[in-house]
Amino acid sequence: MVQAYILIQTDVGKASAVADTVGKVPGVIQAEDVTGPYDVIVRAQADSVDELGRIVVAKIQQVDGITRTLTCPVVHL
């Protein structure tokens, strides 16, 4: 199982709607709108890095209002 935090920048005024929509994507554990340089932070999980990439590119990045994402995989050192 691979988990990651996905940091999302949105169009002005879209953070809440983006968090609600992304929160319903299969594989997303949690989506919260936040303040700071990013507007939404998402925690997601998948069976592999490839599947995680497909979730980000094919599902999350397609949500209306998203301008940029940064995926940060969780590592256990």
PyMOL commands that set and color helices and strands:
alter all, ss='L'
color gray80, all
select helices_A, chain A and resi 15-22+49-60
alter helices_A, ss='H'
color red, helices_A
select strands_A, chain A and resi 2-10+28-33+40-46+66-73
alter strands_A, ss='S'
color yellow, strands_A
deselect
rebuild
show_as cartoon
